[in-house]
Amino acid sequence: MSDSAIGPSLSATLVTDRLDTCVAAWAGFLDHHPGAESPLPDGTARRWTAPRLSGARSVWLHNALGEPWLRLVEDEVATPRPPFRHPGWQALEIAVADVDGLARHLAGSPFTCLGEPANLDVSDAIRAMQVLGPAGEVLYLTEVRDAVPGFELPVARCPVDRLFIPVLLAPDRASASACYGALGGPAPLNFDTRIGVLNRARGLAADTRHPVATLQLAGANLIEIDEVPGLPGPAAGLPPGIASVAFAAPSQTVPANADGYLGKGIDEDAPYAGHSAYSFRGAAGEHFELIEH
C-alpha cells in the first residue's frame, strides 16, 4: 500500500476556446455527461492566478458512474498548443475497460489518434492508446489487465472511467518529484523507458528512452514525470489544454507556507464540495491543488 499523504487524483481542468465542441466530443465518444453550466467563481480564478477567467463559462463532466472529475473552462484566447512541446501537465491517463474496442469507436471522432493500442514497455499487463482532444489535451486511454509488480493501479469500473495518472513534462525529474515529496508525497521510482507517443511528437528515434519518475499516490493513483531537455520556460497563468490537476490530501499535511504556494479557498462545486483547496505552482510550472479530505 502507498504511504503517500496525497491522493487520489480528484479532478483535472481543461482550458479551451471551444467549450461546446469539447463537451460534445467527450459526451459523444467518451461516455461522459455534462452537469449544469455555471460561471467560474471569482475566488477560484484568483486562487489560480487567472483573474480574467472570473465568470468564464465552465462545466463539469461526469463519467458513467456519475462522478464529476473533469472541469472545462472557456477562454476565448486559449489556442490549443502542439503536444509534448511545453513543460507542465501533458496528458491525462484514464482507466478504460476495452482499449481496442474504444479505438474502433474513436475512428472518425474529434479525437486524433497519436498512438494505436499497444502493450506498454514497462509491462504487457498494461495496454494503452493515445489521442489528442479538441482542447489540445493528450489522453492516455489505458486498460489495466493484471497486477503490475511495483505499482498500485485501478481497473476500470465502466467503459471510460476517470483520471488515475496525470503526466507531467519537466526539464528535471528530480526537482519536479521533490515538490510533491515536500507536501507529503512518496519517494519517486526512477527509471528510463521508451515513450512512443513522445518520440513521435518530437521526431526522435523510436527506441529513444527517457528518464521517468513515478510517484505512487494513495487510492491506486500515480503521478508520472517525463524528463525532456530543452523545454521552454513555463507560461504565466493557466495554459490552454490541461491547466490544473487536484489531489486529495489530509488537512494536517497541507503546508500553506510551502514553496510554490499560491493561496487557499473554499469552493462548493463537486468534487470540492465545500472543502478547502490549496493552490500550488510546481517545479515545472504546473498548477495543482490539494483538497482537504
C-alpha positions as CSV (number, residue, x, y, z in Angstrom):
1,M,0.0,0.0,0.0
2,S,1.1,3.5,-0.7
3,D,2.4,5.6,2.2
4,S,1.6,8.9,0.4
5,A,-0.3,11.6,2.1
6,I,-1.5,12.7,-1.3
7,G,-4.1,11.1,-3.5
8,P,-6.1,10.0,-5.3
9,S,-6.5,12.5,-8.2
10,L,-9.8,14.2,-7.7
11,S,-10.1,16.3,-10.8
12,A,-8.5,17.9,-13.8
13,T,-9.3,21.2,-15.5
14,L,-9.1,21.9,-19.3
15,V,-9.0,25.5,-20.5
16,T,-10.3,25.8,-24.0
17,D,-11.6,28.3,-26.6
18,R,-14.2,25.8,-27.8
19,L,-16.2,24.7,-24.8
20,D,-19.2,23.4,-26.6
21,T,-17.1,21.4,-29.0
22,C,-15.2,19.7,-26.2
23,V,-18.4,18.9,-24.3
24,A,-19.9,17.3,-27.4
25,A,-16.8,15.3,-28.1
26,W,-16.5,13.9,-24.6
27,A,-20.2,13.2,-24.4
28,G,-20.4,11.6,-27.8
29,F,-17.3,9.5,-27.8
30,L,-16.0,9.0,-24.3
31,D,-19.3,8.4,-22.4
32,H,-19.0,11.5,-20.2
33,H,-22.1,13.6,-19.4
34,P,-22.1,17.3,-18.6
35,G,-23.6,18.8,-15.5
36,A,-25.1,22.3,-15.4
37,E,-23.1,25.1,-16.8
38,S,-22.0,27.8,-14.3
39,P,-19.7,30.8,-14.2
40,L,-16.2,30.1,-12.8
41,P,-16.2,31.6,-9.2
42,D,-14.2,34.7,-8.8
43,G,-12.4,33.2,-5.8
44,T,-11.3,30.2,-7.8
45,A,-10.0,32.3,-10.7
46,R,-7.9,34.4,-8.3
47,R,-6.6,31.4,-6.5
48,W,-5.5,30.1,-9.8
49,T,-3.7,33.4,-10.6
50,A,-6.0,33.7,-13.6
51,P,-8.4,36.6,-12.5
52,R,-9.5,37.3,-16.1
53,L,-11.3,33.9,-16.1
54,S,-13.6,35.0,-13.3
55,G,-17.2,34.4,-14.6
56,A,-16.0,32.3,-17.5
57,R,-18.3,29.5,-18.7
58,S,-17.5,26.3,-17.0
59,V,-19.0,22.8,-16.8
60,W,-18.1,19.6,-15.0
61,L,-18.1,16.3,-16.9
62,H,-19.2,13.1,-15.2
63,N,-18.2,9.5,-16.0
64,A,-20.9,6.8,-16.4
65,L,-20.8,6.3,-12.7
66,G,-22.0,9.9,-12.2
67,E,-18.6,11.1,-10.8
68,P,-17.6,14.6,-11.8
69,W,-13.9,14.8,-12.3
70,L,-13.2,16.9,-15.4
71,R,-13.9,20.6,-15.4
72,L,-13.9,22.5,-18.7
73,V,-13.4,26.3,-18.6
74,E,-13.8,28.5,-21.6
75,D,-11.1,31.0,-22.5
76,E,-11.6,32.6,-25.9
77,V,-7.9,33.2,-26.4
78,A,-6.8,29.7,-25.3
79,T,-5.4,28.4,-28.6
80,P,-4.5,24.7,-28.4
81,R,-0.8,24.1,-28.3
82,P,1.2,21.3,-30.0
83,P,1.7,18.4,-27.7
84,F,4.9,17.5,-25.9
85,R,6.5,20.9,-26.5
86,H,5.9,22.7,-23.3
87,P,6.5,22.0,-19.6
88,G,3.6,21.2,-17.3
89,W,0.7,18.8,-17.4
90,Q,1.0,17.0,-20.7
91,A,-1.5,14.1,-20.5
92,L,-4.4,12.6,-18.5
93,E,-4.2,8.8,-18.2
94,I,-7.7,7.4,-17.9
95,A,-8.7,3.9,-17.0
96,V,-10.8,2.2,-19.7
97,A,-12.3,-1.3,-19.9
98,D,-11.5,-2.3,-23.5
99,V,-8.9,-0.1,-25.3
100,D,-9.1,-2.0,-28.6
101,G,-12.9,-1.6,-28.8
102,L,-12.6,2.1,-27.8
103,A,-10.0,2.6,-30.6
104,R,-12.6,1.4,-33.1
105,H,-15.2,3.6,-31.6
106,L,-13.0,6.7,-31.8
107,A,-12.3,6.2,-35.5
108,G,-13.5,9.3,-37.3
109,S,-14.2,11.1,-34.0
110,P,-12.9,14.6,-32.9
111,F,-10.1,12.7,-31.1
112,T,-7.0,12.3,-33.2
113,C,-5.1,9.1,-32.7
114,L,-1.5,9.6,-31.6
115,G,-0.8,6.0,-30.9
116,E,-2.7,2.8,-31.7
117,P,-3.4,0.4,-28.8
118,A,-0.2,-1.4,-27.7
119,N,1.3,-3.0,-24.7
120,L,3.5,-0.7,-22.6
121,D,7.2,-1.0,-22.5
122,V,7.1,-1.5,-18.7
123,S,4.5,-4.3,-18.7
124,D,2.4,-6.4,-21.0
125,A,-0.4,-6.2,-18.4
126,I,-1.0,-2.6,-19.4
127,R,-2.3,-1.8,-22.9
128,A,-2.9,1.8,-24.0
129,M,-3.6,4.1,-26.8
130,Q,-3.1,7.9,-27.0
131,V,-5.3,10.5,-28.5
132,L,-5.4,14.3,-28.9
133,G,-8.6,16.1,-28.0
134,P,-10.2,19.3,-29.3
135,A,-8.8,21.4,-26.4
136,G,-5.3,20.2,-27.2
137,E,-5.5,17.6,-24.3
138,V,-3.5,14.4,-24.7
139,L,-5.3,11.4,-23.3
140,Y,-3.7,8.1,-22.5
141,L,-6.6,5.6,-22.6
142,T,-5.3,2.7,-20.6
143,E,-6.6,-0.8,-19.9
144,V,-5.0,-2.5,-16.9
145,R,-5.4,-6.2,-17.4
146,D,-3.5,-7.6,-14.5
147,A,-1.5,-6.6,-11.4
148,V,1.9,-5.0,-12.2
149,P,4.6,-5.6,-9.6
150,G,5.8,-2.4,-8.0
151,F,2.6,-0.4,-8.9
152,E,-0.9,0.0,-7.5
153,L,-3.2,0.6,-10.4
154,P,-7.0,0.7,-10.7
155,V,-9.1,-1.5,-13.0
156,A,-11.8,0.4,-15.0
157,R,-15.3,0.2,-13.4
158,C,-17.0,1.5,-16.6
159,P,-16.1,1.8,-20.3
160,V,-14.2,5.1,-19.7
161,D,-13.7,5.6,-16.0
162,R,-11.6,8.6,-14.8
163,L,-8.1,10.0,-14.3
164,F,-5.6,7.9,-12.4
165,I,-2.3,9.2,-13.7
166,P,-1.6,12.9,-14.6
167,V,1.5,13.0,-16.7
168,L,3.9,15.9,-16.2
169,L,6.5,17.1,-18.7
170,A,9.5,18.6,-16.9
171,P,13.1,19.7,-17.6
172,D,14.3,17.9,-14.5
173,R,12.5,14.9,-12.9
174,A,14.4,15.3,-9.6
175,S,13.2,18.8,-8.8
176,A,9.7,18.0,-10.1
177,S,9.5,15.0,-7.8
178,A,10.9,16.9,-4.8
179,C,8.0,19.4,-5.0
180,Y,5.4,16.6,-4.2
181,G,7.7,15.0,-1.6
182,A,7.8,18.2,0.3
183,L,4.0,18.1,0.5
184,G,3.7,14.6,1.8
185,G,4.1,12.7,-1.4
186,P,6.1,9.5,-1.7
187,A,9.7,9.0,-2.8
188,P,9.8,8.6,-6.6
189,L,10.6,5.4,-8.5
190,N,13.1,6.4,-11.2
191,F,13.7,4.5,-14.4
192,D,14.3,5.0,-18.1
193,T,11.7,3.9,-20.6
194,R,10.6,4.3,-24.2
195,I,7.6,6.6,-24.7
196,G,6.5,6.1,-28.3
197,V,4.0,9.0,-28.4
198,L,6.6,11.4,-27.1
199,N,9.2,10.2,-29.5
200,R,6.9,10.5,-32.5
201,A,5.8,14.0,-31.4
202,R,9.4,15.2,-31.0
203,G,10.8,13.5,-34.1
204,L,13.0,11.2,-32.1
205,A,14.2,7.7,-32.9
206,A,11.5,5.1,-32.0
207,D,13.8,3.4,-29.4
208,T,14.8,6.6,-27.6
209,R,14.4,6.2,-23.8
210,H,13.5,8.9,-21.4
211,P,14.2,9.5,-17.7
212,V,10.9,8.9,-15.9
213,A,9.7,9.2,-12.3
214,T,6.5,7.7,-10.9
215,L,5.1,8.8,-7.6
216,Q,2.6,6.2,-6.1
217,L,-0.3,8.1,-4.6
218,A,-3.0,6.9,-2.2
219,G,-6.0,5.4,-3.9
220,A,-4.1,3.4,-6.6
221,N,-3.2,6.6,-8.4
222,L,0.2,7.9,-9.5
223,I,1.9,11.0,-10.9
224,E,4.2,10.3,-13.9
225,I,7.0,12.8,-14.6
226,D,8.7,12.6,-18.0
227,E,12.0,14.4,-18.2
228,V,12.6,16.2,-21.5
229,P,15.6,18.6,-22.0
230,G,15.3,21.9,-23.9
231,L,11.8,22.8,-22.9
232,P,10.8,26.5,-23.0
233,G,10.0,28.3,-19.7
234,P,6.5,27.8,-18.3
235,A,3.8,30.3,-19.3
236,A,2.3,32.7,-16.8
237,G,-1.2,32.0,-15.5
238,L,-3.1,28.9,-16.7
239,P,-2.1,27.4,-20.0
240,P,-4.5,26.2,-22.6
241,G,-5.3,22.5,-22.5
242,I,-4.6,20.6,-19.3
243,A,-4.4,23.6,-17.0
244,S,-4.6,22.1,-13.5
245,V,-4.9,18.8,-11.5
246,A,-6.3,18.4,-8.0
247,F,-5.4,15.7,-5.5
248,A,-7.0,14.7,-2.1
249,A,-4.9,15.4,1.0
250,P,-5.5,15.3,4.8
251,S,-5.7,18.8,6.1
252,Q,-2.9,18.3,8.6
253,T,-0.5,17.5,5.7
254,V,-1.0,20.7,3.7
255,P,1.7,23.3,4.5
256,A,0.4,26.7,3.4
257,N,4.0,28.1,3.5
258,A,5.5,25.5,1.1
259,D,7.4,26.6,-2.0
260,G,5.0,27.4,-4.8
261,Y,2.0,28.1,-2.5
262,L,-0.5,30.4,-4.3
263,G,-3.5,30.6,-2.0
264,K,-6.4,28.9,-0.3
265,G,-10.1,28.9,-0.9
266,I,-13.4,27.0,-0.5
267,D,-15.5,26.0,-3.5
268,E,-18.9,24.5,-3.5
269,D,-18.5,22.7,-6.8
270,A,-18.0,18.9,-6.7
271,P,-15.6,17.3,-6.1
272,Y,-14.5,20.2,-3.9
273,A,-17.9,20.1,-2.1
274,G,-17.1,22.8,0.5
275,H,-13.6,21.5,1.3
276,S,-10.6,23.8,1.5
277,A,-8.5,23.8,-1.6
278,Y,-4.8,24.9,-1.6
279,S,-3.3,26.0,-4.9
280,F,0.4,25.5,-5.8
281,R,2.8,26.0,-8.7
282,G,5.1,23.1,-9.2
283,A,8.8,23.0,-10.2
284,A,7.9,22.5,-13.9
285,G,5.4,25.5,-13.8
286,E,2.4,23.2,-13.4
287,H,-0.6,24.3,-11.5
288,F,-2.1,21.8,-9.0
289,E,-4.3,21.8,-5.9
290,L,-4.6,19.8,-2.7
291,I,-8.1,19.5,-1.5
292,E,-8.7,18.6,2.2
293,H,-10.4,15.3,2.5
